[in-house]
């Protein structure tokens, strides 16, 4: 049987605008425009047997604004950036330029004391491989979870993670069976009229 997965990135929030690392399971709230855009897209996603969310405020709020009731999936939490949590990428880059350079160049590196990109990619790959094939799974997840899933389904090397952009409130569709996946990238959900 074919596994079908739709991954939806969260709507716009203040931390996304600022490139701020948010707390692992908390995150930040959607901003007014992000919430309005998500509400306008309610009903536009395919029906699903399972609805899951990354355990962050912005993912839970995006799901709710889309009219979805989902269960938190701990394995879909965003990248743990350890001591960099709460700071922007610019702030960390100014304070620890060598550490940021290593982190961006080496997917096995976690100079912040959190999780490496390689570990995130492995976690998401295990989740994908364990999904049941009975009906579609729809998950509202952090952008880095979408990136990790794309790395897995295309068999990309882990450094490709940083080359993938995931815009807010887009749907990425995956389908696969027998260890082979297909990918339909980043469809924008309907914009408000």
C-alpha positions in Angstrom: 0.0 0.0 0.0 1.0 3.6 -0.6 1.8 5.9 2.3 0.5 9.5 1.7 1.7 12.4 3.8 1.0 16.1 3.6 3.3 18.3 5.6 2.1 21.8 6.2 4.5 24.5 7.4 3.2 26.9 10.1 1.8 30.3 9.2 3.9 33.4 9.8 4.9 34.3 13.3 7.2 36.9 14.8 10.1 34.5 15.3 9.9 33.3 11.7 10.1 37.0 10.5 13.1 37.5 12.8 14.9 34.2 12.1 14.7 33.6 15.9 15.3 30.2 17.4 12.3 29.4 19.4 12.0 27.1 22.4 11.6 23.5 21.4 8.1 22.6 22.5 6.7 26.1 23.0 7.5 28.2 20.0 5.7 31.5 19.5 2.2 32.6 18.6 1.2 33.3 15.0 1.1 37.0 14.1 -2.3 38.5 13.0 -1.6 38.2 9.3 -0.4 34.6 9.6 -3.5 33.6 11.6 -5.8 35.3 9.1 -4.1 33.6 6.2 -4.4 30.2 7.9 -8.1 30.8 8.6 -8.7 31.7 5.0 -7.1 28.4 3.9 -9.4 26.3 6.2 -11.0 23.5 4.2 -8.4 23.5 1.4 -6.4 20.5 2.5 -7.1 16.9 1.6 -9.0 14.7 4.1 -6.7 12.7 6.4 -6.9 9.6 8.5 -4.5 11.1 11.0 -3.7 14.8 11.8 -0.6 15.5 13.8 1.3 18.7 14.8 4.7 19.6 15.9 4.4 20.4 19.6 4.9 24.2 19.2 2.5 27.0 19.6 2.7 28.2 16.0 2.1 24.7 14.7 -0.9 24.1 17.0 -2.3 27.5 16.2 -1.9 27.0 12.5 -3.7 23.6 12.7 -6.5 25.2 14.7 -6.8 28.1 12.2 -7.0 25.6 9.4 -9.9 23.9 11.2 -7.8 20.8 12.0 -7.8 18.9 15.3 -4.5 17.2 15.6 -2.4 15.3 18.2 1.0 16.5 19.2 3.7 14.3 17.8 6.8 14.6 20.0 9.0 13.1 17.3 8.1 16.0 15.0 9.4 18.7 17.2 11.7 21.3 15.7 15.5 21.3 15.7 16.8 21.6 19.3 19.3 24.5 19.2 20.3 24.3 22.8 21.8 27.5 24.3 20.9 29.4 21.1 17.2 29.2 21.9 15.5 32.6 22.1 18.2 34.4 20.1 18.2 35.4 16.4 20.6 33.9 13.8 22.2 37.3 13.5 22.7 37.5 17.2 24.3 34.1 17.4 26.4 34.8 14.3 27.8 37.9 15.8 28.6 36.2 19.2 29.8 32.9 17.8 30.7 33.2 14.2 32.9 30.1 14.1 30.3 27.9 15.8 27.6 29.1 13.4 29.9 28.4 10.4 30.7 24.9 11.7 27.0 24.2 12.2 26.0 25.3 8.7 28.9 23.4 7.1 28.8 20.2 9.0 25.5 18.4 9.5 27.0 16.3 12.3 27.9 19.4 14.4 25.8 20.7 17.2 28.0 23.5 18.8 24.9 24.9 20.5 24.6 21.8 22.8 21.3 20.7 21.1 20.6 18.4 18.1 22.6 18.1 14.9 21.0 18.4 11.5 22.0 14.8 10.9 20.2 13.7 14.1 17.1 15.7 13.1 17.1 14.1 9.6 17.4 10.6 11.2 14.6 11.3 13.6 12.2 12.4 10.8 13.3 9.5 8.5 12.4 7.0 11.3 9.0 8.7 11.7 8.3 8.5 8.0 9.4 4.9 7.7 7.1 3.9 10.6 4.0 5.6 9.2 1.0 3.3 8.6 -0.1 2.9 5.0 -3.8 3.1 5.8 -5.0 6.6 4.7 -3.3 10.0 4.5 -1.3 11.5 7.3 -1.5 15.3 7.5 1.0 17.0 9.8 1.5 20.7 10.6 5.2 20.8 11.3 8.1 23.1 11.7 10.0 24.1 8.5 13.1 22.2 9.5 11.0 19.0 9.8 9.8 19.5 6.2 13.4 20.0 5.1 14.5 16.8 6.9 11.6 14.8 5.3 12.6 16.1 1.8 16.2 15.1 2.5 15.0 11.6 3.4 12.5 11.0 0.5 15.0 12.2 -2.1 18.0 10.4 -0.6 19.8 13.8 -0.5 23.1 14.2 1.5 22.5 15.9 4.8 24.3 19.2 3.8 21.4 19.7 1.3 19.2 20.5 4.3 20.3 24.1 4.3 19.6 24.5 0.6 15.9 23.9 1.0 13.5 26.8 1.6 10.1 26.1 3.2 7.8 29.2 3.0 5.2 29.7 5.6 1.8 28.0 5.1 2.8 25.7 2.3 1.9 22.0 1.7 4.5 19.4 0.7 3.1 16.1 -0.4 4.9 12.8 -0.1 3.8 9.4 -1.3 5.7 6.2 -1.2 5.8 2.4 -1.0 8.4 -0.3 -0.9 11.0 2.2 0.3 10.6 4.6 -2.7 9.1 8.0 -2.2 7.7 10.7 -4.5 7.6 14.4 -3.7 5.3 17.3 -4.6 6.9 20.5 -3.3 5.5 23.5 -1.5 2.1 24.3 -2.7 0.9 27.6 -1.3 -2.4 27.3 0.5 -5.1 29.6 -0.8 -4.5 33.3 -0.1 -7.2 35.5 1.4 -9.4 37.2 -1.1 
